[in-house]
């Protein structure tokens, strides 16, 4: 069994637990399609900031 060599300070202990309480990513609503997507990401229908950026299967 592994045994720590030195005591972990309260500061380092807090840094170790930093990822335990990550909140949900912020969401945005696309003005054209009304879809909800992650901020600064392309929406599922291929829109980014009101402009069509990516062609999707629905376009063909």
Backbone bond lengths (Angstrom), bond angles and torsions (degrees), N, CA, C in turn:
res aa  C-N    CA-C-N  psi(-1)  N-CA   C-N-CA  omega(-1)  CA-C   N-CA-C  phi
1 X - - - 1.454 - - 1.528 109.54 -
2 X 1.297 117.27 138.92 1.461 121.78 -178.63 1.523 110.39 -76.55
3 X 1.322 115.45 137.17 1.460 121.66 178.75 1.518 107.90 -125.07
4 X 1.348 116.13 131.29 1.459 118.46 -179.23 1.516 110.55 -66.12
5 X 1.327 116.06 145.12 1.445 120.80 -178.37 1.527 111.40 -82.93
6 X 1.338 116.37 -38.32 1.460 121.00 -179.49 1.523 109.50 -128.56
7 X 1.337 115.24 155.00 1.460 120.71 178.94 1.522 109.62 -69.05
8 X 1.330 116.17 136.94 1.465 120.96 177.04 1.524 108.49 -84.36
9 X 1.330 116.86 126.04 1.463 121.33 -177.28 1.534 110.21 -70.39
10 X 1.345 118.16 160.17 1.470 120.15 178.00 1.528 113.07 -57.51
11 X 1.324 116.91 -34.26 1.464 120.18 178.92 1.525 110.88 -65.20
12 X 1.331 116.58 -48.78 1.464 120.28 179.85 1.523 111.13 -66.24
13 X 1.341 116.32 -34.43 1.463 120.04 177.41 1.532 110.27 -62.53
14 X 1.343 115.89 -40.18 1.459 119.81 178.18 1.519 111.72 -66.66
15 X 1.332 117.05 -37.37 1.463 120.49 177.37 1.527 111.03 -65.53
16 X 1.331 116.36 -35.08 1.460 121.43 179.34 1.525 110.46 -64.30
17 X 1.322 116.65 -34.75 1.457 121.37 -177.54 1.534 112.80 -92.69
18 X 1.302 117.84 11.35 1.467 121.21 -173.20 1.522 112.71 -62.01
19 X 1.328 118.79 -30.58 1.457 121.18 -175.10 1.527 113.31 -91.41
20 X 1.318 117.58 0.12 1.454 119.80 -176.83 1.527 113.01 -70.81
21 X 1.324 117.25 -24.46 1.456 120.07 -173.20 1.522 111.95 -123.17
22 X 1.323 117.07 41.16 1.461 120.59 178.92 1.522 108.80 -69.75
23 X 1.313 116.48 133.70 1.460 120.72 -179.03 1.528 110.28 -85.14
24 X 1.308 115.95 169.43 1.465 121.53 179.31 1.530 109.86 -67.17
25 X 1.331 118.08 149.31 1.468 119.64 -179.46 1.527 111.01 -67.75
26 X 1.334 117.51 147.61 1.463 119.57 179.37 1.524 110.66 -68.01
27 X 1.315 116.30 142.84 1.455 121.93 -178.02 1.522 110.39 -113.86
28 X 1.314 115.34 155.23 1.461 121.82 177.93 1.525 108.70 -132.99
29 X 1.325 116.55 160.38 1.459 122.37 178.06 1.518 107.97 -110.46
30 X 1.327 116.38 125.84 1.459 121.80 178.85 1.527 109.05 -69.83
31 X 1.344 119.26 125.35 1.465 120.40 -176.21 1.522 114.11 -66.49
32 X 1.332 118.24 -28.41 1.472 120.64 -176.65 1.520 111.07 -79.61
33 X 1.344 116.84 -52.84 1.453 120.43 -173.76 1.521 113.44 -97.96
34 X 1.325 117.98 -16.37 1.450 121.19 -179.22 1.519 113.50 79.14
35 X 1.331 117.56 10.15 1.457 121.20 -178.70 1.528 110.92 -79.13
36 X 1.309 115.81 149.87 1.460 121.62 175.01 1.521 108.45 -93.14
37 X 1.332 116.73 133.19 1.452 121.39 179.79 1.516 108.95 -148.94
38 X 1.331 116.97 168.10 1.459 120.82 177.30 1.521 109.46 -69.34
39 X 1.328 115.77 143.88 1.462 119.40 179.79 1.515 110.10 -62.28
40 X 1.323 116.74 143.36 1.466 125.00 178.95 1.528 112.34 64.65
41 X 1.333 117.56 23.24 1.454 122.32 175.33 1.526 108.26 -127.09
42 X 1.317 116.39 156.52 1.458 121.72 178.13 1.518 108.70 -73.15
43 X 1.339 117.45 140.75 1.461 121.19 178.55 1.529 109.81 -73.00
44 X 1.332 118.19 162.87 1.466 120.52 -179.08 1.533 113.96 -58.96
45 X 1.317 117.93 -25.95 1.465 119.82 179.41 1.525 112.50 -88.21
46 X 1.344 118.48 1.57 1.455 121.95 174.16 1.512 115.41 95.37
47 X 1.336 118.57 13.51 1.463 121.72 -179.64 1.526 110.58 -98.16
48 X 1.333 116.10 145.77 1.456 122.27 173.01 1.520 107.32 -140.64
49 X 1.315 116.13 118.85 1.469 123.45 -179.51 1.533 112.17 52.82
50 X 1.330 116.26 41.96 1.451 121.16 174.30 1.512 115.65 85.49
51 X 1.334 119.17 -0.54 1.463 121.98 -179.63 1.519 109.93 -118.46
52 X 1.335 115.60 143.47 1.460 121.02 177.81 1.522 108.23 -75.34
53 X 1.334 117.43 117.73 1.453 122.48 -175.75 1.529 110.96 -108.26
54 X 1.326 117.56 -42.09 1.463 122.51 -174.07 1.514 109.76 -118.10
55 X 1.329 115.79 134.77 1.463 119.63 174.83 1.520 108.72 -78.14
56 X 1.337 116.54 135.72 1.452 121.93 179.04 1.510 109.69 -115.85
57 X 1.327 116.29 172.58 1.469 121.03 -179.52 1.521 110.68 -65.07
58 X 1.320 118.23 -29.27 1.453 121.29 179.10 1.528 112.11 -67.58
59 X 1.326 118.59 -22.76 1.455 122.21 -179.81 1.523 111.61 -75.51
60 X 1.307 117.65 -26.88 1.468 120.95 -174.43 1.509 112.63 -82.39
